Amino acid sequence: MNSSLPAPSAARVPFYRDIRVLRILAQIAFVAGVLLVGWFLWNNMVSGLARIGGTFSFDFLDNAASFALSETSLPYDPATDSYLYAFFIGILNTLRVIIVGIVFASLLGLLAGIARLSTNWLISKIAQVYVEIFRNTPLLIQLFFWYFVGILKLPRVRDSIELPGSIYLSNRGLALPWFTPTDTFVLWLVIAGVSIPFAYLVYRLLGRVRAPLIYEWRGGWAFLVWLALALVAAVVLDPFLPSIPEIRGFNFGGGITLSPEYAALLLGLVVYTGAFIAEIVRAGIQAVPRGVVEAARALGLSYIQTLRLVVLPLALRVIIPPLTNQYLNLAKNSSLAIAVGYADLFYISNTIFNQTGQTLQVILMIMAAYLVISLVLSAIMNLVNSRLKLVER
Amino acid sequence: MSFAPETLKPPAASVGVVGWLRQNLFSTWYNSLLTVIALLVIYVLVSGLWNFVTTADWSIVTANMRLFMVGPYPVEQTWRVETSVLVFSFLVGASWGVWQGVARSAALLLASILIAAAVLPVSESERFWFIGALVLLFAGFAVGHFTKPRRLLVWLWLLSLPVVGLLLYGVGGIPRVPTDQWGGLLLTLTLAIVGIAASFPLGVLLAVGRQSAYPAIRAFCIGYIELVRGVPLITVLFMLQIIMPLFLPQEITVERAVRAMVAFALFTAAYVAEIVRGGLQSIPRGQSEAAQALGLNSALTLLLVILPQALRATIPAMVGQFISLFKDTSLVAIVGLLELARIANAAANQPEFLGNLAQVYVFIAAIYFILAYSMSYGSRRLEKTLGVGER
């Protein structure tokens, strides 16, 4: 009797109907397909390269770059320095735009976002018009506009516009007061650096004091301690001399001059990204329920306390993730520097591959560089986010 | 005799115009200060703009209008572009008649652009075309309004894109106009439409692949999405312009504009995939379990149950992405295609218009603004109609 029933056993299922086997087969087929396409492309590339007489190697990076760069953060000599070093200069120039751009775009976005929520109808409308205009036109055209119509149309150096604080605007860019380091500058930097952990210690110690004036403003007190240390060190060591820009012939002497290209790129990125950040800030603040704010006020928190302890932490949770995206966009959009001729990573790489013809290698290097920049940026923002996010119980 | 207590009217200072002004502009001393400053700023900006618009020489725009619209598209073949405009005018009009809503706004926008174009100083034959398009738009409305051919209209829209594409490119008896000769707004719109149409299915596939139960497929999709999202669009565009010929067999050559389309599709697909993934994650597990319990296999579950709900939730983000694709088409100017921005620079290099850059930039920025703003307006309307986020 028993023998008439088939025994349930996995061995009876033929392998081509076994879902586990099929799954593995499907994946093998997929990987094989991807590899096949990759092999086809690679083959074409090798034969294509052979046709134009090139090979896939990174040796060319050691050759002398032999092209001049208009602005460099480190000393650079085209006759002796290599392509790799030029590429590195490009990365530094890109970082210079990204970091400064993120700071100013955040400030502008915060300002416009708050203005958008103002009870003053006119202010709110101005902010709205700003946001709509700059969000709905391409960044490239804005950059062209700032560069060709804005900065290059400014008066010549001799007739430059002087703003209060010895700031000069001209078609050679923006001249700002800066400083010249003296011999003791490095020592001062070290002292200022060492003071940071000390100030943090002060912050932690003040956290134990229960007097409201000390406890609540412990961040401010700690900052004051750091500032005092740095200032005392500055007075004692005299680490830098102020340097005020002045017109000398056809150019500026002293101070620091931002090139028209850098100024246009920075302005374009800041105004464009600021419009997006404004909308994010507005959405974040509006996401805080009214009742929460009212409850905080009912508990006796002052307006500033409500903002600092209740509204801001709640709003930031909503703001940080899209803000991260905007920072990443700003970093990636900085590659449009090529439109105004600012020597950033992409611009310099473009010159390198025009000179050497090693297109594939250079493009791989560009992509790798931007990927690393993006990953580092999003890692930093994720760290901020994890500090702020809701702790669920 | 009436004992009803006398109701006092609210004080004149808190209603009407005065009340509104007090409440919204002069509620506190610092608000009043802000209002005054804002008025000054507005005065400076508006008077500056007005001065610029009225005193600037706009002949650079009117003289180069053809270049801005179609680029170097052969003059004797322009009727093909004009015919395409007629076709789309009719379809937009018919959609207005059938669906109202967003289609109505689109039709009114198109109508006002056509009227503006017909009023502007253009040649007689061009004015004839604009008026023809306007007439067809209203004819379409009448047809759509009285017959309501819903299904047919959807098919017509789907059919119109390839048909118009073939008409513009040239097939059969009519001479071929390779995409290298397309330019201006024509190229911008073509790049945007092809980019959207190609990146959407690709993005959905990538998103589904990212959720796949097969680790190999999942890894591939994640790798692709994260790689593409980490690099700037301009590098992808350059890569395809320069490297695609290298990767393909020698016999195959791809037109430059087509390479740009491929770049847009591949780039935007990664972003679409992330948006769709958000939509997929918002669908509760119960939906797919219920579909399986009803006997649907996993492909049908996805197609009939999950995707329709997921995609509906992603409309706002998706439109935002497509707007940004539309704006990003300007980047092809950097890789040498005759897009609006490049034509603007070329026009300002003509000896008679040397340095008239501000006018051309304002003009093309206005084109981009009108189209991008209407897209976001349309998406907001669509969201309301479909009730996204209200369930």
Chai-1 contact restraints between the chains, C-beta under 6 A:
chainA,res_idxA,chainB,res_idxB,connection_type,confidence,min_distance_angstrom,max_distance_angstrom,comment,restraint_id
A,Q27,B,Y214,contact,1.0,0.0,6.0,A-B,restraint_1
A,Q27,B,A216,contact,1.0,0.0,6.0,A-B,restraint_2
A,F30,B,A216,contact,1.0,0.0,6.0,A-B,restraint_3
A,F30,B,I217,contact,1.0,0.0,6.0,A-B,restraint_4
A,V31,B,A216,contact,1.0,0.0,6.0,A-B,restraint_5
A,L41,B,F247,contact,1.0,0.0,6.0,A-B,restraint_6
A,N44,B,F247,contact,1.0,0.0,6.0,A-B,restraint_7
A,N44,B,L248,contact,1.0,0.0,6.0,A-B,restraint_8
A,N44,B,P249,contact,1.0,0.0,6.0,A-B,restraint_9
A,M45,B,L246,contact,1.0,0.0,6.0,A-B,restraint_10
A,M45,B,F247,contact,1.0,0.0,6.0,A-B,restraint_11
A,G48,B,L246,contact,1.0,0.0,6.0,A-B,restraint_12
A,N120,B,N31,contact,1.0,0.0,6.0,A-B,restraint_13
A,N120,B,L34,contact,1.0,0.0,6.0,A-B,restraint_14
A,W121,B,N24,contact,1.0,0.0,6.0,A-B,restraint_15
A,W121,B,L25,contact,1.0,0.0,6.0,A-B,restraint_16
A,L122,B,T35,contact,1.0,0.0,6.0,A-B,restraint_17
A,L122,B,A38,contact,1.0,0.0,6.0,A-B,restraint_18
A,I123,B,L34,contact,1.0,0.0,6.0,A-B,restraint_19
A,I123,B,A38,contact,1.0,0.0,6.0,A-B,restraint_20
A,I126,B,A38,contact,1.0,0.0,6.0,A-B,restraint_21
A,N136,B,F369,contact,1.0,0.0,6.0,A-B,restraint_22
A,N136,B,A372,contact,1.0,0.0,6.0,A-B,restraint_23
A,N136,B,Y373,contact,1.0,0.0,6.0,A-B,restraint_24
A,T137,B,A365,contact,1.0,0.0,6.0,A-B,restraint_25
A,T137,B,Y368,contact,1.0,0.0,6.0,A-B,restraint_26
A,T137,B,F369,contact,1.0,0.0,6.0,A-B,restraint_27
A,P138,B,K327,contact,1.0,0.0,6.0,A-B,restraint_28
A,P138,B,S330,contact,1.0,0.0,6.0,A-B,restraint_29
A,P138,B,Y368,contact,1.0,0.0,6.0,A-B,restraint_30
A,L140,B,S330,contact,1.0,0.0,6.0,A-B,restraint_31
A,L140,B,A341,contact,1.0,0.0,6.0,A-B,restraint_32
A,I141,B,A341,contact,1.0,0.0,6.0,A-B,restraint_33
A,I141,B,Y361,contact,1.0,0.0,6.0,A-B,restraint_34
A,I141,B,A365,contact,1.0,0.0,6.0,A-B,restraint_35
A,F145,B,Y361,contact,1.0,0.0,6.0,A-B,restraint_36
A,F148,B,L357,contact,1.0,0.0,6.0,A-B,restraint_37
A,V149,B,L357,contact,1.0,0.0,6.0,A-B,restraint_38
A,V149,B,A358,contact,1.0,0.0,6.0,A-B,restraint_39
A,K332,B,P232,contact,1.0,0.0,6.0,A-B,restraint_40
A,S335,B,P232,contact,1.0,0.0,6.0,A-B,restraint_41
A,S335,B,I234,contact,1.0,0.0,6.0,A-B,restraint_42
A,T359,B,I242,contact,1.0,0.0,6.0,A-B,restraint_43
A,L360,B,I243,contact,1.0,0.0,6.0,A-B,restraint_44
A,I363,B,M239,contact,1.0,0.0,6.0,A-B,restraint_45
A,I366,B,T235,contact,1.0,0.0,6.0,A-B,restraint_46
A,M367,B,V231,contact,1.0,0.0,6.0,A-B,restraint_47
A,M367,B,T235,contact,1.0,0.0,6.0,A-B,restraint_48
A,Y370,B,V231,contact,1.0,0.0,6.0,A-B,restraint_49
A,Y370,B,P232,contact,1.0,0.0,6.0,A-B,restraint_50
A,L371,B,G230,contact,1.0,0.0,6.0,A-B,restraint_51
A,S374,B,G230,contact,1.0,0.0,6.0,A-B,restraint_52
